[in-house]
Amino acid sequence: MLTPTRRWRRLLGALTGVAVALGLTAGAAQPAAAADAAPRAVTAYRHTSEAGDWIGQGSAVAYTPSTASITVEGALEVVRIRVENDSAWWDVVLAAPHGEKLHPGVYRDAERAHSATGRAPGLDVSGQHRGCNVVYGQFAVHQIEADASGDITLLDATYTQRCEAPDAPVLKGVVKYRAYPLSFTYASDPGDYPGQGRSGTHTGATSIFALREWGVGGLSWDASGKRESWSALLVPPTGERFEAGRTYRTERGSGPGVAGLDVSGFGGCNRSHGTLALTKLARDADGTVTAFAATFEQHCEGAEPALRGTIHYYA
């Protein structure tokens, strides 16, 4: 197996002029403290390794800025994540296909980053002086952002890597750098009309999310992807405004002491009842909601089957 030191010198040479360390370590500057119950950016790394995987040696690891230095360098064409403390180090390289830039989406048939052929995306996970000669893998970019100079300022990605053979034991990992959660999951009972008895998960790699104000204090949220379109209308009880940490009794239309909840997907309700729990809520200086997290349960037409879900919109 290849020791990765020399190949990093070649790869970093290609990044000259654009690479910049954006480390987030214990004691380093972090985003300003969020208000109570408001979302906080997450920086973390973890992976799990099957028995026989050369890189991870069959173990699992997890790091946060309190246990390791987690830094990012590169740009939208090639980004490198470095995780290091006194006893371990890990490197993850994600490279866009030739001539492209990384954006939210799934990158399949990834080859070793510094020697990818044709238009294949690049992936290279190494650590503890262990690296792959040949990589078979894929990765998903859920969120990625860069500043005006091209430096990466936010990254949320997952990867799957196999060394030397397409059926080799697998290494799976999660990379988060100053990222906010963005997802929608749902589970529908048999007989539930909006969910048609199905379940699913939407992330930034597969779907587009939108949030808008609705009336006075209400929220209109949408998710589109994977041949599905979902929407949710959330309205606080009459005379109130939404608060984090509260669970509301819901009907399709709001009223005194009752929040409005109307979630539709493969269909919708004429009338409904259920619950809505707002776990996080962030507002800007004008009081406009910019991020929220919630769980819900909705029953259509007074029936027993339910649609249950969890929404994370940058929170």
Protein Blocks (a to p, Z undefined) as FASTA:
>chain_A
ZZfklmmmmmmmmmgojaccfbdcehiacdddddehiacddddddddddehiaklnopac
dddfkloccddeddfkbccdddddfkbccdddddddehiacdedddehiacfklcghjbc
cddddeehiacfbdcdddddfbdcddfkopafbdcddddddehiakbccddddddehiac
ddddddddehiaklnopacdddfklmccddddehjhiacddddeehiacdddddddehia
cdehiacdddfbdcehiacddddfkbccfbdcdddddfbdcddfkopafbdcddddddee
hiabdcdddddehZZ
